[in-house]
């Protein structure tokens, strides 16, 4: 489903910095992978490259048989809209839309009828513990609730690939465990794949495979602690 080959990325500026170097990864349908690493290691940058939100300096990214480098902006946007779900670390919930309207956006952009979209939205908000909050505006929600809105929006259109940047970082233990179960259910039910970036070894332990991002690429980390309440 997804193949990264020898990906490198640098940023220019007053202090030029090489963020990624020689990163390779193969991800199959139905696989759930966690990527760990120190702050500044390039984990979020890697997710942005996979989503086509940025381009690598060198290397190749193939998703669902398409080379992302060959897609123009419109084609890349369409690919993300139909086949990708992205949970951003900063949420990116639209402030002037209600929770339900935010979650409905991917469905409406993909042409689903409003009645069917509303039913799917209610189902997804209930799954993340926000049932009855469809009409709440972002300013009326806590940081953890906003994160759950972002997660519901990323999952509602049943994407082929879910990318999640610290998906449990602002959640209490019970809600984090529920979100991790949701991610697993998506992978199992839809034959989708998921990549989560996390600092939590406990959250990573729920994945099929855990990789550590280092200056020399991706590699298996040392032993992880037993699975318990995520943080």
C-alpha positions as CSV (number, residue, x, y, z in Angstrom):
1,X,0.0,0.0,0.0
2,X,2.8,2.5,1.0
3,X,6.5,2.4,0.1
4,X,9.1,5.0,1.1
5,X,12.5,4.6,-0.5
6,X,15.5,6.5,0.7
7,X,13.6,9.7,1.7
8,X,15.6,12.8,2.7
9,X,14.5,16.2,3.7
10,X,16.3,19.4,4.7
11,X,15.2,22.9,5.5
12,X,17.1,26.0,4.5
13,X,17.4,29.2,6.5
14,X,19.8,30.9,8.8
15,X,20.6,27.5,10.2
16,X,20.1,24.9,7.5
17,X,19.0,21.6,9.0
18,X,18.8,18.1,7.6
19,X,15.6,16.6,9.2
20,X,15.4,13.2,7.5
21,X,18.1,11.1,5.8
22,X,17.7,7.8,4.0
23,X,14.3,6.8,5.4
24,X,12.7,3.7,3.9
25,X,9.5,2.0,4.9
26,X,7.1,-0.5,3.5
27,X,3.5,-0.7,4.9
28,X,0.9,-3.3,4.0
29,X,-2.9,-2.9,4.0
30,X,-4.2,-3.8,7.5
31,X,-0.9,-2.9,9.2
32,X,-0.7,-0.6,12.2
33,X,2.8,1.0,12.7
34,X,4.0,3.3,15.5
35,X,6.9,5.6,15.0
36,X,8.8,6.9,18.0
37,X,11.7,9.3,18.3
38,X,13.1,12.3,20.1
39,X,11.6,15.7,19.7
40,X,13.0,17.2,16.5
41,X,13.8,13.9,14.9
42,X,11.5,14.6,12.0
43,X,8.4,12.4,12.9
44,X,5.9,15.1,12.0
45,X,7.8,16.0,8.8
46,X,7.7,12.4,7.8
47,X,3.9,12.3,8.1
48,X,3.6,15.5,6.1
49,X,5.7,13.9,3.3
50,X,3.6,10.8,3.3
51,X,0.4,12.9,3.1
52,X,1.8,14.9,0.1
53,X,1.7,18.1,2.2
54,X,5.4,18.6,1.6
55,X,7.9,17.0,-0.9
56,X,11.1,15.2,-0.1
57,X,14.4,16.5,-1.4
58,X,15.2,13.0,-2.6
59,X,13.7,9.6,-2.6
60,X,10.4,8.2,-3.7
61,X,7.0,7.8,-2.0
62,X,4.4,5.4,-3.6
63,X,0.9,5.2,-2.1
64,X,-1.8,3.0,-3.6
65,X,0.3,2.6,-6.7
66,X,0.8,6.3,-7.3
67,X,4.1,8.2,-7.1
68,X,3.3,11.3,-5.1
69,X,6.0,13.3,-6.9
70,X,4.0,13.0,-10.1
71,X,0.8,14.5,-8.6
72,X,0.0,18.2,-9.0
73,X,-1.7,20.1,-6.1
74,X,-5.2,19.3,-7.2
75,X,-4.5,15.6,-7.6
76,X,-2.7,15.4,-4.3
77,X,-5.7,17.1,-2.6
78,X,-8.1,14.7,-4.1
79,X,-5.9,11.7,-3.0
80,X,-5.9,13.0,0.6
81,X,-9.6,13.7,0.5
82,X,-10.6,10.2,-0.6
83,X,-7.9,7.9,0.8
84,X,-6.2,9.5,3.7
85,X,-7.1,10.5,7.2
86,X,-4.8,12.9,9.1
87,X,-4.9,13.7,12.8
88,X,-2.7,16.8,13.2
89,X,-0.9,17.5,16.5
90,X,-2.4,21.0,16.4
91,X,-5.9,19.6,15.6
92,X,-6.7,22.2,12.8
93,X,-10.4,22.2,13.8
94,X,-12.2,25.0,12.0
95,X,-13.3,27.5,14.6
96,X,-16.5,28.8,13.0
97,X,-17.9,25.3,12.4
98,X,-19.5,23.1,15.0
99,X,-18.0,19.8,16.1
100,X,-20.5,18.0,13.8
101,X,-19.8,20.2,10.9
102,X,-16.0,19.7,11.3
103,X,-16.4,16.0,11.3
104,X,-18.9,16.0,8.3
105,X,-16.5,17.9,6.0
106,X,-14.7,14.9,4.5
107,X,-18.0,13.2,3.8
108,X,-19.6,16.2,2.2
109,X,-16.4,17.0,0.1
110,X,-16.6,13.4,-1.1
111,X,-20.2,13.8,-2.2
112,X,-22.0,11.8,0.5
113,X,-25.7,12.8,1.0
114,X,-26.3,15.0,4.0
115,X,-28.6,12.6,5.7
116,X,-26.2,9.8,5.5
117,X,-23.3,12.1,6.5
118,X,-25.3,13.2,9.6
119,X,-25.8,9.6,10.7
120,X,-22.1,8.8,10.2
121,X,-21.0,11.9,12.1
122,X,-23.3,11.0,15.0
123,X,-21.9,7.5,15.1
124,X,-18.3,8.7,15.0
125,X,-18.7,11.4,17.6
126,X,-20.3,8.8,19.9
127,X,-17.4,6.5,19.3
128,X,-14.9,9.1,20.6
129,X,-17.1,10.0,23.6
130,X,-18.7,13.2,22.2
131,X,-22.2,12.0,21.6
132,X,-24.7,14.9,21.9
133,X,-21.9,17.5,21.1
134,X,-22.6,17.9,17.4
135,X,-23.7,21.5,17.8
136,X,-20.8,22.6,20.1
137,X,-18.4,25.2,18.7
138,X,-14.6,24.6,19.1
139,X,-14.4,27.5,21.7
140,X,-16.8,25.5,23.9
141,X,-14.6,22.4,23.9
142,X,-11.6,21.5,25.9
143,X,-8.2,20.6,24.3
144,X,-8.9,16.9,24.7
145,X,-12.4,17.3,23.2
146,X,-10.9,19.2,20.2
147,X,-8.5,16.3,19.7
148,X,-11.3,13.8,19.7
149,X,-13.1,16.0,17.1
150,X,-10.0,15.9,14.9
151,X,-9.8,12.1,15.4
152,X,-13.4,11.6,14.4
153,X,-12.9,13.8,11.3
154,X,-9.9,11.7,10.3
155,X,-11.8,8.4,10.6
156,X,-15.3,9.3,9.5
157,X,-14.7,8.7,5.7
158,X,-13.0,5.3,6.4
159,X,-9.7,6.1,4.8
160,X,-7.3,3.6,3.3
161,X,-4.4,5.1,5.4
162,X,-4.6,6.9,8.7
163,X,-1.8,9.2,9.8
164,X,-1.9,10.4,13.4
165,X,0.5,12.8,15.1
166,X,0.4,12.2,18.9
167,X,-3.2,11.0,18.8
168,X,-3.5,10.4,22.5
169,X,-1.3,13.3,23.7
170,X,-4.1,15.4,25.2
171,X,-6.4,12.7,26.3
172,X,-7.1,11.1,29.7
173,X,-6.3,7.4,30.1
174,X,-9.8,6.1,29.5
175,X,-10.4,8.2,26.4
176,X,-6.9,7.4,25.1
177,X,-7.6,3.7,25.4
178,X,-10.9,4.2,23.5
179,X,-9.1,6.1,20.7
180,X,-6.5,3.4,20.4
181,X,-9.2,0.8,20.1
182,X,-10.9,2.9,17.4
183,X,-7.7,3.0,15.4
184,X,-7.3,-0.7,15.6
185,X,-10.9,-1.3,14.6
186,X,-10.5,0.9,11.5
187,X,-7.4,-1.1,10.5
188,X,-9.2,-4.5,11.1
189,X,-12.6,-3.6,9.6
190,X,-11.6,-1.7,6.5
191,X,-8.3,-3.4,5.6
192,X,-6.8,0.1,6.1
193,X,-3.3,0.9,7.4
194,X,-2.3,3.3,10.1
195,X,0.9,5.1,11.1
196,X,0.9,6.9,14.5
197,X,3.7,9.1,15.7
198,X,3.9,9.0,19.5
199,X,6.1,9.7,22.5
200,X,4.1,7.1,24.5
201,X,5.7,3.7,24.6
202,X,2.4,2.4,26.0
203,X,0.4,3.8,23.0
204,X,3.1,2.4,20.7
205,X,2.7,-1.1,22.2
206,X,-0.8,-1.3,20.7
207,X,0.8,-1.3,17.2
208,X,1.8,-4.3,15.1
209,X,5.2,-2.8,14.6
210,X,7.2,-0.1,16.4
211,X,10.0,1.8,14.7
212,X,12.4,4.4,16.0
213,X,13.3,7.4,13.9
214,X,16.9,8.3,14.2
215,X,19.4,10.3,12.1
216,X,20.2,7.2,10.1
217,X,16.6,6.2,9.3
218,X,13.9,3.9,10.8
219,X,14.9,0.9,13.0
220,X,13.2,-1.2,15.6
221,X,13.6,0.3,19.1
222,X,14.5,-1.5,22.3
223,X,12.0,-3.4,24.4
224,X,8.7,-1.6,25.1
225,X,6.9,-1.7,28.5
226,X,3.9,-3.9,28.9
227,X,0.6,-2.6,27.6
228,X,-1.4,-0.6,30.2
229,X,-3.2,2.7,30.3
230,X,-2.0,5.1,27.5
231,X,-0.6,8.5,28.2
